[in-house]
Amino acid sequence: MFIVTGASGKLGRKVVENLLLHVPADEIGVSVRDPKKVSDIEASGVRVRQGDFSDAASLRHAWTGARRLLLISSNAAATGGDPLEQHAIAIRIAREIGVERIFYTSQVSSSATSHFPPGRDHAATENMLAESGIAWTAMRHGFYAASALMMNKHGFDAGKLEGPEDGKVAWATHDDLAAADAALLAGNEVIDGPTPPLTGSEALNLADIAELAGRVLGKPIARAVVSEESMEATARKAGMPGGSIAVMLGYYRAARAGEFRAIDPTLARMLGHAPETMSTFLKANL
């Protein structure tokens, strides 16, 4: 079985759709906290079972027969949870049931010294995988293009993108990354350990995105630089959890440090075409 965790999420769902282009539905299983959210996936012939990273017994059942496992990284840190504890449980269960290879959704910022909190978690998880005794591949995704929309929704509406000084980011779309992830999971090629950066073919900062968005929306979008202290105070006043604030501020610090700017041809090679540009993405989604 090819097992995909987190299949009710944006990336996981798209990976399953792409994986169905490579392998029969009856060889695919998904592990989700709420199976009701993926009834359409189950209708396609994919095996659906309930599985929670915090419940080892549920993972043993959900992953029965697993040969290859796609471990989509936990976002528990943003809500005060411990993603590393969850990843450790997942890796332990994978070893117990004899998974041959784990595929993990990492990120280009993966480093023990990253300014971006998830980047440090990705690095720690990659270390766990390296010590697990299981073959593994860490897909080092570029920063999701959809995050640019989520982080700046209010700014697009208001006509001004506010935030601390940032830096260039080689944005990549869920569609492109899911296609590459599925191809690796299906065994179209083998990459041991971390992949090269799976990124778009251009690096843009928020000023660049403001200019592109202005063209799409037909109105001027300004880029206003504010202090980290000001942004943090606004976020706290709005009731944003501390973990989410740390991730938000870490993004700006990491972007300034160049952690997201690397452009690499690997994603384009795997796709067989150029990755979707931010301009095209904004036109389709703004």
PEPEWO-V432211 format. One record per residue. RES is the residue in one letter. OMEGA is omega in radians with two decimals (NA if undefined). D_CENTER is the distance of its C-alpha to the mean C-alpha in whole Angstrom. Layout:
res & omega & d_center
RES & OMEGA & D_CENTER
RES & OMEGA & D_CENTER
This chain:
res & omega & d_center
M & 2.96 & 23
F & -3.06 & 19
I & 3.09 & 17
V & 3.06 & 14
T & 3.07 & 13
G & -3.03 & 11
A & 3.08 & 13
S & 3.12 & 14
G & -3.06 & 10
K & -3.12 & 9
L & -3.08 & 7
G & 3.13 & 9
R & -3.13 & 12
K & 3.08 & 12
V & 3.13 & 12
V & 3.12 & 15
E & 3.13 & 16
N & -3.14 & 16
L & 3.11 & 17
L & 3.07 & 20
L & -3.06 & 21
H & -3.04 & 22
V & 3.13 & 23
P & -3.11 & 25
A & -3.08 & 24
D & 3.04 & 26
E & -3.10 & 24
I & 3.02 & 21
G & 3.09 & 20
V & -3.11 & 17
S & -3.09 & 17
V & 3.11 & 16
R & -3.11 & 18
D & -3.11 & 20
P & -3.13 & 21
K & -3.10 & 23
K & -3.10 & 19
V & 3.14 & 19
S & 3.13 & 23
D & 3.09 & 22
I & 3.11 & 20
E & -3.13 & 23
A & 3.13 & 26
S & 3.14 & 24
G & 3.12 & 26
V & 3.10 & 22
R & -3.14 & 23
V & 3.07 & 22
R & 3.12 & 22
Q & 3.11 & 21
G & -3.11 & 19
D & -3.14 & 18
F & -3.11 & 17
S & -3.08 & 20
D & -3.06 & 22
A & -3.11 & 23
A & 3.14 & 26
S & 3.13 & 23
L & 3.12 & 21
R & -3.14 & 24
H & -3.07 & 25
A & -3.05 & 22
W & 3.13 & 21
T & 3.12 & 25
G & -3.06 & 26
A & 3.01 & 22
R & 3.08 & 22
R & -3.04 & 19
L & 3.00 & 16
L & 3.13 & 12
L & 3.10 & 11
I & -2.99 & 8
S & 3.13 & 7
S & 3.05 & 9
N & -3.05 & 9
A & -3.06 & 13
A & -3.10 & 14
A & -3.12 & 14
T & 3.06 & 16
G & 3.11 & 18
G & -3.10 & 17
D & -3.13 & 17
P & -3.12 & 14
L & 3.07 & 16
E & 3.13 & 18
Q & 3.13 & 16
H & 3.13 & 15
A & 3.10 & 18
I & -3.11 & 20
A & -3.12 & 17
I & 3.12 & 18
R & 3.14 & 22
I & 3.11 & 22
A & 3.12 & 21
R & -3.11 & 23
E & -3.04 & 26
I & 3.02 & 26
G & 3.05 & 26
V & -3.09 & 22
E & -3.13 & 23
R & 3.05 & 19
I & 3.02 & 16
F & -3.02 & 13
Y & 3.13 & 10
T & 3.11 & 6
S & -3.09 & 7
Q & -3.08 & 7
V & -3.13 & 10
S & -3.06 & 12
S & -3.14 & 12
S & 3.10 & 16
A & -3.12 & 18
T & -3.13 & 19
S & 3.01 & 16
H & -3.07 & 17
F & -3.07 & 14
P & 3.09 & 14
P & 3.10 & 10
G & 3.10 & 11
R & 3.10 & 14
D & 3.11 & 13
H & 3.14 & 11
A & 3.14 & 14
A & 3.13 & 16
T & 3.08 & 14
E & 3.08 & 15
N & 3.08 & 18
M & -3.14 & 19
L & -3.13 & 18
A & -3.11 & 20
E & -3.00 & 23
S & -3.04 & 22
G & 3.11 & 24
I & 3.01 & 22
A & -3.07 & 21
W & 3.05 & 17
T & 3.07 & 15
A & 3.11 & 11
M & -3.12 & 9
R & -3.09 & 9
H & 2.91 & 6
G & -3.14 & 8
F & -3.07 & 7
Y & 3.09 & 7
A & -3.14 & 10
A & 3.12 & 10
S & 3.10 & 10
A & 3.08 & 13
L & -3.10 & 15
M & -3.09 & 14
M & -3.00 & 15
N & -3.09 & 18
K & 3.14 & 19
H & -3.13 & 22
G & 3.10 & 23
F & 3.14 & 23
D & -3.07 & 25
A & -3.13 & 27
G & -3.13 & 27
K & 3.08 & 26
L & -3.12 & 23
E & 3.08 & 24
G & 3.08 & 22
P & 3.07 & 23
E & -3.11 & 23
D & 3.12 & 20
G & -3.10 & 19
K & 3.14 & 18
V & 3.09 & 15
A & -3.05 & 14
W & 3.08 & 11
A & -3.08 & 10
T & 3.05 & 10
H & -3.11 & 8
D & -3.11 & 11
D & -3.11 & 12
L & 3.12 & 9
A & 3.11 & 10
A & 3.13 & 13
A & 3.13 & 13
D & -3.12 & 11
A & 3.13 & 14
A & 3.09 & 16
L & -3.14 & 15
L & -3.13 & 16
A & 3.10 & 19
G & 3.11 & 20
N & 2.97 & 21
E & -3.09 & 21
V & 3.02 & 20
I & 3.11 & 18
D & 3.14 & 19
G & -3.10 & 17
P & 3.02 & 15
T & 2.89 & 14
P & 3.11 & 15
P & 3.10 & 13
L & -2.95 & 11
T & 2.97 & 12
G & -3.05 & 14
S & 3.10 & 18
E & 3.11 & 18
A & -3.05 & 18
L & 3.01 & 18
N & -3.08 & 19
L & 3.07 & 20
A & 3.09 & 23
D & -3.13 & 22
I & 3.10 & 20
A & 3.13 & 23
E & 3.13 & 25
L & -3.13 & 23
A & 3.11 & 23
G & 3.12 & 27
R & -3.12 & 28
V & -3.06 & 26
L & 3.14 & 27
G & 3.10 & 30
K & -3.14 & 31
P & 3.04 & 30
I & -3.11 & 27
A & 3.02 & 28
R & -3.10 & 26
A & 3.12 & 27
V & 3.08 & 27
V & -3.13 & 27
S & 3.06 & 27
E & -3.12 & 25
E & 3.12 & 27
S & -3.13 & 28
M & -3.14 & 24
E & 3.14 & 24
A & 3.12 & 27
T & -3.13 & 26
A & -3.14 & 23
R & 3.12 & 25
K & 3.14 & 28
A & 3.10 & 26
G & 3.14 & 25
M & 3.12 & 21
P & -3.11 & 20
G & 3.12 & 21
G & 3.12 & 17
S & 3.10 & 16
I & 3.13 & 18
A & 3.11 & 17
V & -3.12 & 14
M & -3.14 & 15
L & 3.11 & 18
G & 3.10 & 16
Y & -3.10 & 14
Y & -3.13 & 17
R & -3.13 & 19
A & 3.12 & 16
A & 3.10 & 16
R & -3.10 & 20
A & 3.09 & 20
G & -3.07 & 18
E & -3.07 & 15
F & -2.94 & 13
R & -3.07 & 16
A & 3.06 & 16
I & -3.07 & 17
D & -3.10 & 17
P & -3.02 & 19
T & -3.11 & 17
L & 3.12 & 15
A & 3.13 & 18
R & -3.12 & 20
M & -3.13 & 18
L & -3.04 & 18
G & 3.09 & 21
H & 3.14 & 21
A & 3.08 & 20
P & 3.11 & 16
E & 3.13 & 16
T & 3.10 & 18
M & 3.11 & 17
S & 3.12 & 20
T & -3.14 & 20
F & -3.13 & 17
L & 3.11 & 19
K & -3.09 & 22
A & -2.97 & 20
N & 3.12 & 18
L & NA & 20
